[in-house]
Amino acid sequence: MGRYTGPSCKICRRNGIKLFLKGEHCETAKCSLEKRNFPPGKRDVRLKKLSEYGRRLREKQKLRFFYGVGEKVIRSYFKKADRQKGVTGHNLLSIFERRLDNVFCRSSLARSRKEARQLIQHGHVLVNNKKVDIPSFITKEGDEITVRTRSQELFKPRYESIKEKGIPSWVAFDSAKKIVKLAHLPARDEILVPVEEHLVVEYYSR
């Protein structure tokens, strides 16, 4: 299954929930879901009740679009999460949250995950003082994420807005050294994602 390249707002309208695919734009009154809170397509068509399979599929699709990954990636992460100790659904979300593009976005240094992927691929980001240009890189507890010296001026306004926007409790920011650090692995109650992960687990366990 290839990467979706259509209108982002249609995804949110189809699922009836904000997936913040456009970052800060989704928090404004210009958000398409605020203006047209109904599924795309013909409005006179009666919506059918989702089957159990349909509910599981929808939650899986929401997870896919929220983090901007493909089917192959989700299956790979699910197998990895299933082998780990603990609740599979929680493990799965933890893996997604620790992706470099997501951590960079969560730390407010990028306006969206899409932008975070572009910045990482262009070589602006360092992990433990080494350039990492792979957005899917999985960070570990204690990893330090910084911006290369030549790009510091570009990110100056974003550093200043971190306090205003806030960052997750499992991410720490040293304002003096301009370092984002993975303080600890994210617990389920620290992960803000509009997905019922147990339905995703059921989808892949069938």
N, CA, C and O of each residue as an XYZ file, in Angstrom:
824
protein
N       0.854     -1.194      0.000
C       0.000      0.000      0.000
C       0.884      1.236      0.000
O       1.687      1.410      0.917
N       0.762      2.097     -0.998
C       1.609      3.268     -1.122
C       1.198      4.397     -0.192
O       0.159      4.340      0.466
N       2.031      5.417     -0.152
C       1.739      6.568      0.701
C       0.596      7.390      0.112
O       0.544      7.616     -1.096
N      -0.317      7.833      0.969
C      -1.462      8.634      0.543
C      -0.976     10.026      0.138
O      -0.223     10.665      0.872
N      -1.412     10.488     -1.033
C      -0.980     11.799     -1.536
C      -2.162     12.738     -1.792
O      -1.983     13.816     -2.360
N      -3.361     12.338     -1.380
C      -4.539     13.170     -1.600
C      -4.688     14.254     -0.538
O      -3.780     14.455      0.269
N      -5.832     14.960     -0.529
C      -6.081     16.020      0.447
C      -6.087     15.496      1.878
O      -6.789     14.533      2.188
N      -5.308     16.126      2.744
C      -5.207     15.679      4.138
C      -6.524     15.840      4.895
O      -6.893     14.992      5.707
N      -7.222     16.934      4.619
C      -8.448     17.224      5.368
C      -9.538     16.169      5.150
O     -10.372     15.942      6.026
N      -9.526     15.534      3.992
C     -10.531     14.505      3.726
C     -10.380     13.315      4.671
O     -11.361     12.654      5.012
N      -9.158     13.052      5.085
C      -8.913     11.943      6.002
C      -9.582     12.217      7.342
O     -10.250     11.345      7.898
N      -9.400     13.433      7.862
C     -10.017     13.809      9.144
C     -11.537     13.795      9.038
O     -12.215     13.335      9.957
N     -12.073     14.287      7.938
C     -13.521     14.325      7.760
C     -14.091     12.917      7.643
O     -15.178     12.638      8.149
N     -13.358     12.035      6.978
C     -13.812     10.650      6.835
C     -13.880      9.954      8.189
O     -14.787      9.162      8.447
N     -12.910     10.257      9.053
C     -12.854      9.612     10.365
C     -13.611     10.381     11.438
O     -13.813      9.880     12.544
N     -14.033     11.610     11.106
C     -14.814     12.397     12.055
C     -14.018     12.872     13.256
O     -14.586     13.133     14.316
N     -12.690     12.988     13.095
C     -11.848     13.408     14.212
C     -10.587     14.064     13.671
O     -10.108     13.712     12.593
N     -10.054     15.021     14.425
C      -8.840     15.696     13.992
C      -7.634     14.792     14.195
O      -7.406     14.280     15.292
N      -6.865     14.600     13.130
C      -5.636     13.807     13.196
C      -4.403     14.708     13.108
O      -3.272     14.222     13.107
N      -4.630     16.032     13.034
C      -3.561     17.039     13.041
C      -2.514     16.759     11.966
O      -1.311     16.810     12.222
N      -2.991     16.464     10.769
C      -2.098     16.177      9.653
C      -1.436     17.442      9.112
O      -0.406     17.378      8.441
N      -2.044     18.595      9.414
C      -1.454     19.868      8.962
C      -0.879     20.664     10.126
O      -0.635     21.864     10.007
N      -0.667     19.998     11.232
C      -0.041     20.645     12.379
C      -0.860     21.779     12.963
O      -2.030     21.595     13.300
N      -0.249     22.958     13.086
C      -0.883     24.105     13.730
C      -2.137     24.565     12.995
O      -3.039     25.131     13.612
N      -2.207     24.334     11.697
C      -3.374     24.745     10.907
C      -4.638     24.076     11.448
O      -5.719     24.663     11.411
N      -4.501     22.862     11.945
C      -5.662     22.103     12.433
C      -6.228     22.679     13.726
O      -7.349     22.347     14.111
N      -5.469     23.534     14.395
C      -5.917     24.114     15.656
C      -6.625     25.454     15.454
O      -7.066     26.079     16.418
N      -6.730     25.889     14.211
C      -7.358     27.176     13.920
C      -8.775     26.983     13.375
O      -9.215     25.863     13.114
N      -9.474     28.111     13.213
C     -10.842     28.065     12.677
C     -10.854     27.713     11.190
O     -11.914     27.436     10.628
N      -9.687     27.722     10.552
C      -9.599     27.374      9.135
C      -9.625     25.866      8.899
O      -9.697     25.416      7.756
N      -9.566     25.095      9.970
C      -9.585     23.639      9.858
C     -10.832     23.186      9.111
O     -11.939     23.622      9.427
N     -10.661     22.329      8.139
C     -11.772     21.861      7.316
C     -12.832     21.148      8.141
O     -14.020     21.230      7.828
N     -12.413     20.445      9.197
C     -13.372     19.713     10.032
C     -14.263     20.664     10.816
O     -15.396     20.319     11.152
N     -13.757     21.865     11.111
C     -14.560     22.870     11.809
C     -15.644     23.418     10.881
O     -16.757     23.713     11.319
N     -15.309     23.551      9.598
C     -16.256     24.107      8.641
C     -17.237     23.068      8.101
O     -18.420     23.349      7.909
N     -16.716     21.853      7.860
C     -17.535     20.803      7.250
C     -17.365     19.499      8.026
O     -16.636     18.600      7.607
N     -18.039     19.417      9.139
C     -17.901     18.243      9.998
C     -18.824     17.113      9.529
O     -19.727     16.684     10.246
N     -18.569     16.650      8.309
C     -19.305     15.524      7.749
C     -18.395     14.841      6.733
O     -17.496     15.482      6.188
N     -18.610     13.557      6.472
C     -17.734     12.814      5.559
C     -17.763     13.392      4.156
O     -18.789     13.931      3.738
N     -16.659     13.295      3.412
C     -16.639     13.771      2.031
C     -17.521     12.898      1.148
O     -17.813     11.752      1.492
N     -17.944     13.441      0.008
C     -18.803     12.687     -0.899
C     -20.220     13.220     -0.870
O     -20.468     14.309     -0.352
N     -21.152     12.457     -1.426
C     -22.544     12.874     -1.485
C     -23.156     12.923     -0.090
O     -23.049     11.969      0.680
N     -23.791     14.035      0.220
C     -24.340     14.219      1.563
C     -25.664     13.501      1.755
O     -26.079     13.269      2.890
N     -26.336     13.144      0.664
C     -27.646     12.505      0.802
C     -27.540     10.986      0.910
O     -28.555     10.292      0.963
N     -26.319     10.475      0.941
C     -26.130      9.029      1.059
C     -26.163      8.641      2.533
O     -25.428      9.203      3.345
N     -27.018      7.677      2.874
C     -27.147      7.242      4.261
C     -25.919      6.413      4.650
O     -25.551      5.455      3.971
N     -25.302      6.812      5.760
C     -24.101      6.109      6.193
C     -24.469      4.780      6.848
O     -25.367      4.712      7.687
N     -23.767      3.742      6.452
C     -24.018      2.427      7.033
C     -23.262      2.278      8.347
O     -22.190      2.854      8.530
N     -23.832      1.503      9.250
C     -23.175      1.237     10.523
C     -21.954      0.360     10.273
O     -22.021     -0.623      9.536
N     -20.839      0.729     10.899
C     -19.609     -0.029     10.699
C     -19.694     -1.402     11.348
O     -20.217     -1.550     12.453
N     -19.177     -2.396     10.655
C     -19.084     -3.732     11.218
C     -17.903     -3.766     12.182
O     -17.149     -2.796     12.262
N     -17.726     -4.870     12.921
C     -16.591     -4.991     13.822
C     -15.277     -4.898     13.050
O     -14.321     -4.265     13.497
N     -15.250     -5.542     11.884
C     -14.058     -5.463     11.045
C     -13.830     -4.024     10.589
O     -12.693     -3.553     10.552
N     -14.914     -3.327     10.244
C     -14.817     -1.948      9.794
C     -14.270     -1.031     10.876
O     -13.490     -0.124     10.586
N     -14.676     -1.262     12.133
C     -14.180     -0.457     13.256
C     -12.682     -0.660     13.435
O     -11.935      0.296     13.644
N     -12.252     -1.915     13.351
C     -10.833     -2.212     13.524
C     -10.006     -1.617     12.384
O      -8.924     -1.070     12.594
N     -10.549     -1.740     11.170
C      -9.854     -1.188     10.012
C      -9.729      0.320     10.122
O      -8.685      0.884      9.794
N     -10.796      0.984     10.584
C     -10.769      2.443     10.706
C      -9.730      2.886     11.728
O      -9.010      3.857     11.494
N      -9.641      2.185     12.862
C      -8.652      2.550     13.871
C      -7.237      2.348     13.346
O      -6.340      3.137     13.641
N      -7.042      1.293     12.569
C      -5.724      1.049     11.977
C      -5.368      2.156     11.002
O      -4.227      2.615     10.967
N      -6.344      2.587     10.210
C      -6.113      3.653      9.239
C      -5.836      4.986      9.939
O      -5.008      5.774      9.480
N      -6.526      5.228     11.040
C      -6.285      6.446     11.808
C      -4.855      6.475     12.330
O      -4.189      7.510     12.293
N      -4.389      5.323     12.816
C      -3.016      5.224     13.306
C      -2.033      5.457     12.175
O      -1.031      6.152     12.345
N      -2.322      4.877     11.028
C      -1.456      5.012      9.852
C      -1.329      6.462      9.416
O      -0.224      6.948      9.171
N      -2.456      7.152      9.319
C      -2.430      8.534      8.842
C      -1.894      9.493      9.902
O      -1.224     10.471      9.571
N      -2.188      9.217     11.178
C      -1.730     10.101     12.251
C      -0.208     10.203     12.256
O       0.342     11.293     12.407
N       0.467      9.078     12.094
C       1.931      9.077     12.105
C       2.538      9.155     10.703
O       3.753      9.289     10.560
N       1.695      9.072      9.669
C       2.185      9.221      8.303
C       3.069      8.085      7.838
O       4.129      8.315      7.255
N       2.636      6.849      8.096
C       3.431      5.682      7.692
C       2.608      4.782      6.773
O       1.405      4.979      6.603
N       3.272      3.800      6.190
C       2.612      2.863      5.301
C       2.235      1.566      6.007
O       2.592      1.348      7.165
N       1.525      0.727      5.308
C       1.050     -0.537      5.861
C       2.216     -1.435      6.290
O       2.159     -2.074      7.341
N       3.253     -1.478      5.485
C       4.400     -2.335      5.776
C       5.055     -1.951      7.096
O       5.487     -2.815      7.859
N       5.126     -0.662      7.356
C       5.740     -0.166      8.593
C       4.916     -0.566      9.803
O       5.466     -1.013     10.809
N       3.593     -0.407      9.713
C       2.730     -0.749     10.842
C       2.849     -2.234     11.166
O       2.949     -2.606     12.335
N       2.839     -3.073     10.158
C       2.953     -4.518     10.377
C       4.289     -4.855     11.044
O       4.353     -5.703     11.934
N       5.337     -4.190     10.609
C       6.656     -4.427     11.187
C       6.690     -4.020     12.659
O       7.228     -4.745     13.496
N       6.107     -2.845     12.973
C       6.070     -2.368     14.355
C       5.191     -3.270     15.218
O       5.497     -3.507     16.386
N       4.098     -3.774     14.641
C       3.201     -4.639     15.409
C       3.918     -5.931     15.810
O       3.797     -6.383     16.948
N       4.649     -6.511     14.890
C       5.387     -7.746     15.196
C       6.418     -7.496     16.290
O       6.624     -8.327     17.175
N       7.060     -6.335     16.210
C       8.056     -5.977     17.217
C       7.396     -5.765     18.580
O       7.911     -6.224     19.600
N       6.255     -5.067     18.596
C       5.538     -4.796     19.842
C       4.988     -6.077     20.462
O       4.952     -6.220     21.684
N       4.566     -6.995     19.618
C       3.996     -8.261     20.091
C       5.045     -9.125     20.783
O       4.715     -9.914     21.668
N       6.314     -8.979     20.381
C       7.390     -9.771     20.973
C       7.886     -9.186     22.296
O       8.541     -9.873     23.079
N       7.568     -7.911     22.537
C       8.024     -7.260     23.762
C       7.124     -7.598     24.948
O       5.977     -8.010     24.775
N       7.657     -7.420     26.143
C       6.867     -7.651     27.350
C       5.864     -6.516     27.523
O       6.098     -5.394     27.072
N       4.750     -6.816     28.178
C       3.747     -5.794     28.418
C       2.582     -5.875     27.449
O       2.435     -6.853     26.716
N       1.754     -4.832     27.452
C       0.568     -4.764     26.607
C       0.983     -4.415     25.180
O       1.654     -3.409     24.951
N       0.590     -5.236     24.240
C       1.017     -5.046     22.844
C       0.612     -3.680     22.297
O       1.408     -3.010     21.639
N      -0.627     -3.268     22.570
C      -1.099     -1.972     22.065
C      -0.274     -0.812     22.589
O       0.049      0.117     21.849
N       0.071     -0.871     23.889
C       0.884      0.195     24.483
C       2.289      0.188     23.894
O       2.860      1.241     23.610
N       2.836     -1.005     23.714
C       4.171     -1.123     23.113
C       4.183     -0.541     21.702
O       5.138      0.122     21.299
N       3.103     -0.801     20.958
C       3.006     -0.320     19.582
C       3.022      1.201     19.533
O       3.740      1.793     18.727
N       2.228      1.835     20.397
C       2.183      3.299     20.419
C       3.519      3.880     20.871
O       3.942      4.927     20.381
N       4.178      3.203     21.800
C       5.474      3.668     22.290
C       6.501      3.690     21.162
O       7.303      4.620     21.066
N       6.476      2.669     20.313
C       7.405      2.617     19.180
C       7.140      3.788     18.229
O       8.070      4.457     17.778
N       5.864      4.022     17.936
C       5.511      5.132     17.042
C       5.933      6.471     17.632
O       6.454      7.335     16.926
N       5.704      6.636     18.930
C       6.046      7.901     19.571
C       7.540      8.157     19.570
O       7.968      9.311     19.541
N       8.341      7.104     19.601
C       9.792      7.263     19.682
C      10.461      7.397     18.319
O      11.684      7.513     18.235
N       9.669      7.382     17.259
C      10.237      7.690     15.940
C      10.812      9.104     15.987
O      10.244      9.996     16.617
N      11.929      9.294     15.321
C      12.601     10.596     15.361
C      11.716     11.712     14.833
O      11.694     12.804     15.402
N      10.982     11.454     13.745
C      10.124     12.513     13.194
C       9.029     12.907     14.177
O       8.648     14.076     14.248
N       8.516     11.930     14.943
C       7.468     12.238     15.917
C       8.026     13.005     17.107
O       7.419     13.977     17.557
N       9.188     12.574     17.627
C       9.808     13.272     18.758
C      10.123     14.717     18.384
O       9.918     15.634     19.180
N      10.623     14.910     17.167
C      10.954     16.253     16.699
C       9.702     17.114     16.612
O       9.737     18.304     16.927
N       8.606     16.516     16.189
C       7.338     17.237     16.101
C       6.761     17.503     17.490
O       6.299     18.609     17.768
N       6.786     16.496     18.359
C       6.270     16.637     19.718
C       7.011     17.709     20.505
O       6.442     18.344     21.393
N       8.290     17.908     20.172
C       9.093     18.904     20.889
C       8.857     20.319     20.371
O       9.509     21.263     20.817
N       7.919     20.466     19.424
C       7.531     21.766     18.850
C       8.604     22.385     17.961
O       8.551     23.582     17.676
N       9.584     21.583     17.517
C      10.597     22.090     16.603
C      10.147     21.952     15.152
O      10.800     22.461     14.242
N       9.033     21.264     14.944
C       8.426     21.150     13.616
C       6.928     21.330     13.775
O       6.352     20.920     14.783
N       6.296     21.944     12.780
C       4.864     22.219     12.879
C       4.004     20.989     12.631
O       2.845     20.950     13.043
N       4.558     19.989     11.965
C       3.826     18.758     11.684
C       4.833     17.636     11.481
O       6.028     17.888     11.326
N       4.359     16.414     11.482
C       5.261     15.274     11.251
C       5.799     15.289      9.823
O       6.929     14.868      9.572
N       4.995     15.770      8.907
C       5.450     15.866      7.519
C       6.631     16.821      7.422
O       7.627     16.521      6.764
N       6.519     17.968      8.076
C       7.623     18.931      8.057
C       8.840     18.362      8.785
O       9.978     18.566      8.362
N       8.590     17.647      9.882
C       9.697     17.040     10.635
C      10.473     16.068      9.757
O      11.702     16.032      9.807
N       9.766     15.282      8.957
C      10.439     14.331      8.062
C      11.321     15.064      7.046
O      12.428     14.618      6.745
N      10.831     16.171      6.528
C      11.604     16.946      5.555
C      12.878     17.512      6.189
O      13.955     17.446      5.596
N      12.748     18.064      7.391
C      13.894     18.648      8.078
C      14.950     17.593      8.395
O      16.149     17.847      8.281
N      14.493     16.409      8.792
C      15.420     15.324      9.118
C      16.126     14.834      7.858
O      17.339     14.623      7.866
N      15.374     14.654      6.783
C      15.954     14.167      5.529
C      16.954     15.159      4.929
O      17.869     14.771      4.202
N      16.766     16.441      5.242
C      17.668     17.474      4.726
C      18.908     17.647      5.595
O      19.737     18.520      5.334
N      19.035     16.822      6.621
C      20.252     16.811      7.428
C      20.361     17.851      8.518
O      21.466     18.158      8.966
N      19.232     18.409      8.960
C      19.271     19.438      9.995
C      19.397     18.865     11.408
O      19.744     19.594     12.337
N      19.122     17.584     11.580
C      18.959     16.995     12.914
C      20.108     16.051     13.283
O      20.586     15.266     12.463
N      20.535     16.158     14.555
C      21.568     15.283     15.098
C      20.998     14.487     16.271
O      20.191     15.005     17.043
N      21.413     13.249     16.400
C      21.057     12.421     17.556
C      22.360     12.006     18.216
O      23.187     11.319     17.616
N      22.530     12.433     19.461
C      23.782     12.169     20.188
C      24.990     12.668     19.387
O      26.022     12.003     19.294
N      24.819     13.879     18.805
C      25.875     14.569     18.032
C      26.249     13.877     16.722
O      27.305     14.162     16.156
N      25.411     12.987     16.241
C      25.643     12.342     14.951
C      24.455     12.613     14.031
O      23.302     12.501     14.447
N      24.741     12.969     12.785
C      23.657     13.279     11.850
C      22.828     12.030     11.570
O      23.355     10.964     11.255
N      21.527     12.198     11.695
C      20.588     11.126     11.370
C      19.574     11.693     10.386
O      18.834     12.618     10.720
N      19.538     11.148      9.185
C      18.609     11.656      8.170
C      17.516     10.644      7.844
O      16.947     10.654      6.753
N      17.235      9.774      8.808
C      16.191      8.757      8.637
C      15.048      9.069      9.599
O      15.202      8.863     10.803
N      13.904      9.559      9.109
C      12.778      9.925      9.985
C      12.263      8.779     10.853
O      11.747      9.016     11.946
N      12.398      7.549     10.382
C      11.876      6.400     11.117
C      12.832      5.886     12.195
O      12.547      4.883     12.850
N      13.948      6.559     12.379
C      14.919      6.167     13.409
C      14.221      6.122     14.765
O      13.563      7.086     15.156
N      14.363      5.000     15.490
C      13.716      4.850     16.795
C      14.664      5.309     17.895
O      15.726      4.720     18.098
N      14.278      6.351     18.592
C      15.109      6.882     19.666
C      14.972      6.023     20.920
O      14.007      5.275     21.079
N      15.957      6.149     21.802
C      15.963      5.398     23.054
C      16.008      6.376     24.222
O      16.315      7.556     24.053
N      15.697      5.862     25.408
C      15.748      6.688     26.607
C      17.155      7.268     26.782
O      18.147      6.542     26.723
N      17.225      8.570     26.995
C      18.510      9.224     27.182
C      19.088      9.835     25.928
O      20.050     10.599     26.004
N      18.525      9.518     24.771
C      19.025     10.092     23.517
C      18.846     11.611     23.509
O      17.828     12.129     23.969
N      19.840     12.309     22.983
C      19.794     13.770     22.905
C      19.660     14.195     21.448
O      20.448     13.790     20.594
N      18.659     15.010     21.180
C      18.378     15.469     19.822
C      18.680     16.954     19.727
O      18.168     17.754     20.509
N      19.512     17.312     18.767
C      19.889     18.711     18.577
C      19.801     19.082     17.099
O      19.611     18.229     16.232
N      19.945     20.367     16.842
C      19.963     20.887     15.472
C      21.401     21.253     15.128
O      22.114     21.816     15.959
N      21.830     20.940     13.915
C      23.205     21.236     13.527
C      23.484     22.726     13.641
O      22.572     23.545     13.531
N      24.739     23.072     13.860
C      25.144     24.463     14.106
C      24.696     25.404     12.994
O      24.218     26.504     13.271
N      24.844     24.990     11.758
C      24.498     25.871     10.627
C      22.999     26.167     10.546
O      22.591     27.113      9.872
N      22.185     25.368     11.223
C      20.725     25.540     11.133
C      20.132     26.218     12.366
O      18.918     26.409     12.440
N      20.968     26.581     13.329
C      20.472     27.138     14.583
C      19.633     28.401     14.376
O      18.610     28.582     15.037
N      20.060     29.264     13.467
C      19.334     30.514     13.240
C      17.923     30.246     12.708
O      16.975     30.955     13.046
N      17.803     29.225     11.883
C      16.497     28.847     11.321
C      15.524     28.414     12.416
O      14.322     28.660     12.313
N      16.040     27.772     13.461
C      15.177     27.229     14.510
C      15.017     28.152     15.714
O      14.307     27.815     16.662
N      15.668     29.308     15.683
C      15.606     30.217     16.829
C      14.177     30.571     17.244
O      13.877     30.514     18.436
N      13.270     30.937     16.308
C      11.887     31.258     16.710
C      11.174     30.048     17.321
O      10.298     30.208     18.171
N      11.542     28.852     16.895
C      10.878     27.647     17.405
C      11.326     27.329     18.834
O      10.538     26.847     19.648
N      12.590     27.600     19.126
C      13.069     27.417     20.499
C      12.283     28.316     21.453
O      11.919     27.916     22.558
N      12.035     29.530     20.995
C      11.340     30.504     21.834
C       9.875     30.150     22.060
O       9.276     30.582     23.044
N       9.298     29.366     21.152
C       7.872     29.026     21.269
C       7.626     27.727     22.027
O       6.473     27.365     22.260
N       8.694     27.011     22.420
C       8.510     25.723     23.108
C       7.773     25.901     24.433
O       6.878     25.120     24.756
N       8.150     26.932     25.203
C       7.494     27.157     26.490
C       6.011     27.474     26.299
O       5.167     27.049     27.088
N       5.710     28.221     25.245
C       4.320     28.610     24.970
C       3.467     27.407     24.558
O       2.332     27.261     25.013
N       4.012     26.559     23.706
C       3.250     25.413     23.195
C       3.295     24.228     24.146
O       2.329     23.472     24.241
N       4.403     24.060     24.849
C       4.552     22.932     25.755
C       5.003     21.676     25.024
O       4.829     21.549     23.812
N       5.579     20.759     25.774
C       6.039     19.485     25.220
C       5.587     18.357     26.141
O       5.279     18.606     27.307
N       5.540     17.121     25.641
C       5.111     15.989     26.475
C       6.020     15.800     27.692
O       7.178     16.218     27.684
N       5.481     15.168     28.733
C       6.233     14.979     29.978
C       7.412     14.032     29.816
O       8.344     14.060     30.621
N       7.383     13.191     28.782
C       8.486     12.243     28.603
C       9.621     12.833     27.759
O      10.622     12.166     27.494
N       9.451     14.083     27.344
C      10.483     14.791     26.584
C      10.966     15.977     27.408
O      10.163     16.741     27.944
N      12.286     16.126     27.505
C      12.860     17.241     28.257
C      13.588     18.179     27.289
O      14.130     17.739     26.275
N      13.593     19.485     27.617
C      14.269     20.466     26.769
C      15.183     21.333     27.606
O      14.743     21.970     28.563
N      16.457     21.360     27.247
C      17.449     22.217     27.894
C      17.549     23.494     27.066
O      18.153     23.498     25.993
N      16.957     24.573     27.564
C      16.908     25.826     26.796
C      18.286     26.460     26.631
O      18.520     27.180     25.661
N      19.195     26.203     27.563
C      20.530     26.786     27.484
C      21.370     26.109     26.398
O      22.045     26.776     25.613
N      21.319     24.783     26.367
C      22.119     24.026     25.405
C      21.349     23.688     24.129
O      21.916     23.142     23.182
N      20.046     24.019     24.107
C      19.192     23.732     22.947
C      19.182     22.228     22.631
O      19.385     21.804     21.493
N      18.936     21.441     23.693
C      18.933     19.986     23.554
C      17.565     19.426     23.927
O      17.018     19.747     24.983
N      17.024     18.597     23.059
C      15.796     17.858     23.354
C      16.222     16.450     23.760
O      16.969     15.793     23.034
N      15.757     15.992     24.902
C      16.187     14.688     25.419
C      14.987     13.801     25.714
O      13.968     14.261     26.231
N      15.123     12.531     25.381
C      14.080     11.555     25.698
C      14.262     11.180     27.162
O      15.071     10.310     27.486
N      13.513     11.831     28.046
C      13.689     11.661     29.490
C      13.386     10.234     29.941
O      14.115      9.661     30.751
N      12.309      9.671     29.410
C      11.955      8.283     29.705
C      11.020      7.776     28.632
O      10.486      8.562     27.850
N      10.815      6.480     28.586
C       9.919      5.902     27.594
C       8.488      6.347     27.897
O       8.081      6.332     29.058
N       7.725      6.739     26.893
C       6.367      7.246     27.143
C       5.409      6.173     27.650
O       5.325      5.085     27.081
N       4.691      6.487     28.722
C       3.647      5.594     29.239
C       2.368      5.861     28.457
O       2.260      6.874     27.766
N       1.411      4.965     28.562
C       0.189      5.107     27.757
C      -0.550      6.401     28.059
O      -1.061      7.045     27.143
N      -0.618      6.796     29.337
C      -1.354      8.021     29.660
C      -0.610      9.291     29.253
O      -1.146     10.392     29.384
N       0.618      9.145     28.762
C       1.381     10.291     28.286
C       1.339     10.417     26.767
O       1.897     11.357     26.200
N       0.678      9.469     26.114
C       0.610      9.465     24.661
C      -0.757      9.977     24.212
O      -1.776      9.323     24.435
N      -0.770     11.139     23.585
C      -2.016     11.738     23.116
C      -2.213     11.389     21.650
O      -1.663     12.045     20.765
N      -2.990     10.365     21.404
C      -3.270      9.938     20.037
C      -4.716      9.450     19.977
O      -5.110      8.619     20.796
N      -5.520      9.944     19.027
C      -6.950      9.605     18.957
C      -7.220      8.226     18.354
O      -7.976      8.101     17.391
N      -6.603      7.203     18.920
C      -6.730      5.850     18.380
C      -6.995      4.861     19.510
O      -6.376      4.942     20.571
N      -7.906      3.939     19.283
C      -8.137      2.838     20.221
C      -7.205      1.703     19.814
O      -7.529      0.898     18.941
N      -6.057      1.652     20.454
C      -5.007      0.739     20.001
C      -5.375     -0.737     20.136
O      -4.840     -1.573     19.409
N      -6.283     -1.068     21.057
C      -6.659     -2.477     21.208
C      -7.382     -2.987     19.956
O      -7.311     -4.173     19.633
N      -8.078     -2.085     19.256
C      -8.742     -2.490     18.011
C      -7.712     -2.711     16.897
O      -7.908     -3.548     16.016
N      -6.624     -1.958     16.947
C      -5.548     -2.158     15.971
C      -4.891     -3.516     16.203
O      -4.567     -4.232     15.255
N      -4.701     -3.858     17.466
C      -4.116     -5.157     17.813
C      -5.039     -6.282     17.347
O      -4.577     -7.288     16.810
N      -6.333     -6.107     17.553
C      -7.304     -7.118     17.109
C      -7.286     -7.256     15.597
O      -7.444     -8.358     15.071
N      -7.095     -6.147     14.895
C      -7.060     -6.176     13.434
C      -5.909     -7.039     12.946
O      -6.087     -7.854     12.040
N      -4.737     -6.873     13.529
C      -3.563     -7.621     13.072
C      -3.460     -9.015     13.695
O      -2.644     -9.831     13.268
N      -4.287     -9.282     14.700
C      -4.250    -10.599     15.334
C      -5.263    -11.569     14.769
O      -5.323    -12.728     15.178
N      -6.070    -11.085     13.816
C      -7.143    -11.918     13.310
C      -6.607    -13.088     12.454
O      -7.390    -13.891     11.948
